[in-house]
Amino acid sequence: QGPGSVTGLEWGWDAMQLPETLIGTAFGIVAFPTLAGLAAAGDVAGLRRTLAETLAAVMTLAAPAALLLILLGRPLLALLYQRGGFDAAAIEAIYTALRFFALGLLGHVCLELAARAFFAQQDTVTPLLVAAAAAAANIVLGLVLMRWLAHGGLALANSLAVSAEVVVLLALLRRRWGGVEGRRLAHTLAKVVLATAVMAVAVLFVLALTQGLGRLPSLALSTMAGLAAYSLTCVLLRETALFYLPAALFAERRVLRGHPEHIEP
């Protein structure tokens, strides 16, 4: 691979990990006590409901975060790092990896929850076996894709492998639980995709209008316009997952009190 590809992968991964940790890891840690309590009580319906609600919540957060990394990653990286030894070529190497890693952000945040659903049932073997298969697929895909995309192919391979891993885990949970509210999740995903498309238009439009203002004002205004467009579209589509996050964060309190009722916005 070309010079700077290893550094590009490392820094691109680190940049993607920031929203992944804030969204996926945070919600996974919060949801685990609830899932464990429901599993101990044998409440399969509660497990399905809680996992679906939390997955819907993280999807509504991860999708716009991924889009911002893809559309604004290059100017953001340049603003933060382009000085001294970090020249334009180094920024481009990092951004190449970042944009492909960002395509898997949705998979990474959902994986945090899907895996913990198994852990809550004291099953660590199933997610381990699926992770091993995903790792093997990651290696094979990486060897194939880097022929055309250089180190970006390795990042894309990771995104494809982790997304497939989530699909497999949810399919196994669906068979084990008799469903995972897949129709509801599909509806949420469709709305999120549409809202993200509207957000992309807003970001690109404001980015073009503010090019002469400098990097920081342009990035700030583009980000605010995109998030406003995304939130408004979610409201118009009546996608409530984005707005019951505070209730989801404290869901385990109700479970511990013996009232694992449906979370309403």
Disulfide bonds with the S-S distance in Angstrom:
none
